[in-house]
């Protein structure tokens, strides 16, 4: 198992953050639609 470079770690962290934010946004929009 080879170690990741700094840029690879940054890209992985960024993509993970984007995925989490997108999931949260869709989750909240679904809640708003349900409460309406």
Helices and strands as residue ranges (DSSP letters): H 6-35
